[in-house]
């Protein structure tokens, strides 16, 4: 993609020098030709970006599937074998307590309900993490976990409304805490969750 950009810049600069020796009609024709070439270059770059995004999404889906298989088999996993820092381990699902640096997928017993849409990239949600699920002959007994309001950022909130459930296929990371003013004049501090992008 870098080569496409460099080629486009070179073409634009060479066109500017060529314009100095042409008539006004020739300059317009040359500029139109350059603009069309630039459009084609941008179109090729956009297709490359879309292809890379699809490859990344497919890889994330496969990683999640493998992590779930490892969890079922009781195999401990590390998303980055070269770095044993716990902050780089992507867990199959969140487990209590929430803490800064935790990275996991939503799923299983993680339940998120939108409390309030703040703007196009931020919302407050109620996040319930169940602590235990045990199978017994008569059925499943669910021990209640704890509920926390969280601040979710970096996601497109268009089409979302207050009061509905929300899920994402991408892993989320607890990155920070945020204090905000409540409607009753007080303040509340929430964990901030945002989509996790691997540095690998």
ABEGO torsion letter per residue (X at the ends): XAAAAAAAAAAAAAAAAAAAABBAAAAAAAAAAAAAAAAAAAAAAAAAAAAAAAAAAAAAAAAAAAAAAAAAAGBBBBABAABABAAABBBABBBOBBBBGBBBBBEEABBBBBABBABAABBBBBBBBBABBBBBAAEBBBBBBBBBBBBBBGBBABGBBBGBBBBBABBBBBABBBBBBBAAGBBBBBBBBBBBBBAX
